[in-house]
Amino acid sequence: MARVKNQIAAGVDLGGTTFSVGLLTREGEVVAHQQYDTPRSDGEPLSLEAIVAAVSGTMESATVKPHELAAVGVGIPGPVDPEAGTIKQCPNMHELDGVNVVELVGEGVGAPAFIGNDAYCATLAELRYGAGRDVERLVMFTLGTGVGGGIALGDSVQRGPRQIMGEVGHIIVDPDGPPCGCGSYGCLEAIVGRDGIVGRVALLMREGRASSLAEMSGEGHGLLTPKMVSEAAEAGDAVACEVIEETGYYVGIALCDCIVLCDPDLIVIGGGIAAAGDLLFEPIRSTVRRRSMISGFDTTKIVAAELGSEAGMYGAAALAWEGTGG
Ligand SMILES: [Zn+2]
């Protein structure tokens, strides 16, 4: 059946090593999905022309005609100005700092373009097409190298006029805790971001605790990742289990604050370490049960993200649909 005008949105998810382009219907059906290297294999820095070419190439491969494209959304791993359409700062891709994506990509693909940061896109993706598709009030935490997140109220992801609403990684969970990259102390990110998790594993090993992670952690434990820690925990490593449990505790403490601020219908946890499953989710849920007494929040409503590494692509396409009034 021939597709009609404006039936497809493109979602571009920019990352430090790869970027992906997805073509989605308004209902979230993926018509095509392709991944490209960042920087490109010819050694050129990533340019908006390359992004435009990738969108066009993905459309051609799926025989999507230009008139079928309603809009394109671009998700950026750094702060953006969605009103102006510019990238404020793009870590690892500084050639894109200050660039006006909305103008240049919009002209290049011949359809309206929209821009959002990656945490916004991941939250919007889960709200529209993932774990939160049946709710209107959602809190999302993404546990990765850093800790990102987002808040949706009234079926719309909120960022606030200064773009900081939902920066859950900087909720202070230990006032006397370790320094955070933001300049404060004891933020959630400083404790359960990559450096926090790896640092706590390294500390326990330095204290003489035996762990299967010792032989794979490299000099100064530089090779350790949260994913390795969650896999070791799953295999029963006591040090890894202790750190994952403690991670769950601190995430739970931060969630208690979110619950009294947002009264969410659902809490969604994503990011590499969420794969630890019940080892992570049980301490999160038990902390919320014990420490959020007045809310009576149903802890079965704390669930894993559904869209995984494709959340950015889904979210960027959802951003495009929102921009067109969808
Ligand atoms: Zn911070």
Residues whose N, C-alpha, C, O or C-beta is under 5 A from the ligand:
A	BS01	ZN	G169 H170 C180 C182 S184 C187
